[in-house]
């Protein structure tokens, strides 16, 4: 399935050149001659990337870039006729992924589009791999966030590490000493009761009913395991 590129520029000649070269490169292209039309097309077509001129009527490229990043989390390449450092800094600060100064080679823009889409794909895969979702509980190891039934839960750093270790080994009975070694480290001088205390605190925060745990289960004579939900 081909990817879709949104191009927004108030110069018809630039739209035509970019559309021709991007379509030749295997992409589907939608074009807008002003920022407001581009915003409408973005919501209608949900393109994979936007190439935006900074100076456009209706809504300039900088404002449009900010809104696309906020509302659709879409990669953006900015175009400008001004080789100004301040434009470049502002564009990157509001979320632009790359920046091309006019006049440009269509081949350069095509190469930038491919590179940004490749980075976006890699970043998306990394973000997906960073999320663990079992039953009502979801953790994001990149953002260090935990959600129980979509409600964010505040954990200490040690509680987060403990929960991540349990979830990554869901269904496996983990001994208290194995948990100590992994979460606290081999040089930790405490005893296994440290694990019990932290498990109790963690259950109070992530279990729907801490009195009857359904997620973090006790394995008699061994330690604990995280339920797979099956």
C-alpha distance (Angstrom), angle and dihedral (degrees) to the residues before:
residue distance angle dihedral
X1 . . .
X2 3.81 . .
X3 3.77 121.2 .
X4 3.80 122.5 -118.1
X5 3.80 124.0 -127.1
X6 3.80 123.8 -163.0
X7 3.81 114.5 -149.4
X8 3.81 120.1 -167.9
X9 3.81 120.7 -176.0
X10 3.79 133.4 134.6
X11 3.84 91.5 -138.5
X12 3.80 109.7 86.5
X13 3.80 91.9 -159.1
X14 3.81 91.7 59.4
X15 3.80 91.4 46.8
X16 3.81 90.6 52.3
X17 3.81 94.5 48.0
X18 3.79 94.6 46.4
X19 3.79 93.6 43.8
X20 3.81 91.7 50.9
X21 3.81 94.4 48.7
X22 3.80 96.0 42.6
X23 3.80 92.4 48.5
X24 3.80 88.4 47.7
X25 3.80 86.2 53.1
X26 3.80 90.4 57.3
X27 3.81 101.5 -97.5
X28 3.78 130.4 126.2
X29 3.79 110.8 -125.8
X30 3.79 135.0 -155.4
X31 3.81 118.9 -172.4
X32 3.79 134.9 -153.9
X33 3.80 129.5 -177.9
X34 3.82 96.1 -155.6
X35 3.79 139.7 28.6
X36 3.80 97.4 -106.6
X37 3.79 93.0 52.9
X38 3.80 89.4 46.5
X39 3.79 90.8 53.7
X40 3.79 90.9 51.2
X41 3.80 92.5 48.4
X42 3.80 91.2 47.5
X43 3.79 91.1 58.4
X44 3.80 92.3 42.6
X45 3.82 99.5 46.8
X46 3.86 101.6 22.7
X47 3.83 92.4 -146.5
X48 3.80 122.6 -156.0
X49 3.82 93.4 -125.0
X50 3.81 140.0 4.4
X51 3.81 128.3 -141.1
X52 3.81 106.6 -160.3
X53 3.78 133.8 -173.8
X54 3.81 110.8 -138.1
X55 3.83 96.4 -139.9
X56 3.80 109.3 57.2
X57 3.79 134.3 137.4
X58 3.78 121.1 -109.3
X59 3.79 95.2 23.5
X60 3.79 123.7 6.6
X61 3.77 123.1 -127.3
X62 3.79 95.2 -105.2
X63 3.80 93.6 56.0
X64 3.79 91.1 42.0
X65 3.81 91.1 50.0
X66 3.79 91.0 53.1
X67 3.79 92.8 49.4
X68 3.80 94.7 46.3
X69 3.79 91.0 50.4
X70 3.80 92.0 47.5
X71 3.80 99.8 41.5
X72 3.82 102.7 31.6
X73 3.83 104.5 14.5
X74 3.80 87.7 -130.9
X75 3.83 124.7 167.4
X76 3.82 111.3 -113.8
X77 3.81 135.1 -160.1
X78 3.81 115.1 -166.3
X79 3.81 124.9 -145.4
X80 3.78 123.5 -159.7
X81 3.78 139.7 165.5
X82 3.79 89.5 -146.1
X83 3.78 117.6 84.3
X84 3.78 89.7 -155.9
X85 3.78 121.8 150.2
X86 3.81 91.7 -149.0
X87 3.83 91.0 55.3
X88 3.77 89.5 51.4
X89 3.81 93.2 48.4
X90 3.82 93.6 47.1
X91 3.80 91.5 46.9
X92 3.77 93.6 51.4
X93 3.81 92.6 44.0
X94 3.81 92.2 56.7
X95 3.79 91.7 51.2
X96 3.82 109.7 -85.3
X97 3.80 112.3 155.0
X98 3.80 96.1 -154.0
X99 3.78 142.6 -1.1
X100 3.84 131.8 -140.6
X101 3.79 124.1 -171.9
X102 3.81 122.2 -144.4
X103 2.96 130.3 -87.3
X104 3.78 92.4 51.0
X105 3.77 139.3 161.4
X106 3.83 113.2 -107.6
X107 3.79 86.3 -138.0
X108 3.82 89.3 58.2
X109 3.80 91.6 51.9
X110 3.82 90.5 49.0
X111 3.81 89.8 51.4
X112 3.82 91.3 48.9
X113 3.81 91.0 49.0
X114 3.80 91.4 52.2
X115 3.81 91.9 47.3
X116 3.81 94.8 49.0
X117 3.81 92.8 46.7
X118 3.80 89.8 49.1
X119 3.82 91.2 51.5
X120 3.81 91.1 46.1
X121 3.81 91.0 52.0
X122 3.80 92.4 48.1
X123 3.79 91.5 46.7
X124 3.78 91.7 48.4
X125 3.79 91.7 51.1
X126 3.79 90.7 48.7
X127 3.80 91.5 49.6
X128 3.80 90.6 49.1
X129 3.80 91.2 50.2
X130 3.80 89.6 51.2
X131 3.82 92.6 60.5
X132 3.78 122.6 85.0
X133 3.80 116.1 -169.0
X134 3.80 121.6 -178.0
X135 3.79 121.6 159.8
X136 3.82 110.9 -43.9
X137 3.81 93.1 -19.1
X138 3.80 126.6 89.3
X139 3.80 128.5 174.0
X140 3.79 129.3 -171.2
X141 3.79 110.0 -154.8
X142 3.81 94.1 -168.6
X143 3.79 95.1 53.7
X144 3.80 93.6 30.8
X145 3.80 91.1 -129.3
X146 3.81 131.4 143.4
X147 3.79 126.6 -161.6
X148 3.80 128.6 -169.0
X149 3.81 110.7 -165.5
X150 3.85 88.2 -20.2
X151 3.82 92.4 -53.5
X152 3.80 113.3 117.5
X153 3.80 116.4 -119.2
X154 3.82 123.4 -154.6
X155 3.81 113.6 -134.3
X156 3.78 132.8 174.9
X157 3.80 116.8 -115.9
X158 3.81 91.1 -103.1
X159 3.81 92.8 47.7
X160 3.82 89.4 50.5
X161 3.81 92.0 50.8
X162 3.79 90.7 47.9
X163 3.80 92.8 49.7
X164 3.81 92.5 46.4
X165 3.82 91.3 51.3
X166 3.79 91.8 49.6
X167 3.81 93.6 47.0
X168 3.80 94.7 46.4
X169 3.80 87.1 54.6
X170 3.80 96.7 41.0
X171 3.79 112.7 167.1
X172 3.81 93.2 19.0
X173 3.80 120.1 111.3
X174 3.81 106.6 -127.0
X175 3.78 121.7 -161.9
X176 3.77 119.9 -130.5
X177 3.80 89.7 -116.2
X178 3.81 91.9 52.2
X179 3.80 89.2 51.4
X180 3.80 91.2 47.7
X181 3.78 92.1 50.4
X182 3.81 94.4 48.4
X183 3.82 101.1 39.3
X184 3.80 102.2 30.0
X185 3.81 100.5 25.2
X186 3.79 134.9 -118.7
X187 3.79 92.9 -80.9
X188 3.82 94.1 58.2
X189 3.81 111.3 122.7
X190 3.80 98.9 -160.3
X191 3.80 125.5 100.2
X192 3.78 135.9 -116.3
X193 3.80 92.0 -86.0
X194 3.81 86.9 74.8
X195 3.80 87.8 68.7
X196 3.80 92.1 50.2
X197 3.80 91.8 51.7
X198 3.81 93.1 50.0
X199 3.80 92.6 44.4
X200 3.80 89.1 54.0
X201 3.81 92.0 50.3
X202 3.78 91.9 45.1
X203 3.79 92.0 51.0
X204 3.80 89.7 52.8
X205 3.80 88.7 58.3
X206 3.81 104.8 38.2
X207 3.79 107.5 24.7
X208 3.81 115.0 92.6
X209 3.84 85.5 -142.4
X210 3.84 111.5 17.5
X211 3.83 90.6 -170.2
X212 3.82 90.5 64.5
X213 3.83 106.0 28.7
X214 3.79 115.5 -149.1
X215 3.81 99.5 171.4
X216 3.80 108.1 36.5
X217 3.79 105.4 43.2
X218 3.80 128.9 -166.7
X219 3.80 114.8 -126.4
X220 3.84 105.1 -155.9
X221 3.79 113.5 -123.9
X222 3.82 92.6 6.2
X223 3.79 117.0 52.5
X224 3.79 132.2 -107.5
X225 3.77 142.8 -34.3
X226 3.77 134.9 -170.4
X227 3.79 113.6 -119.3
X228 3.80 116.4 -115.9
X229 3.78 89.0 -150.0
X230 3.79 92.2 -122.7
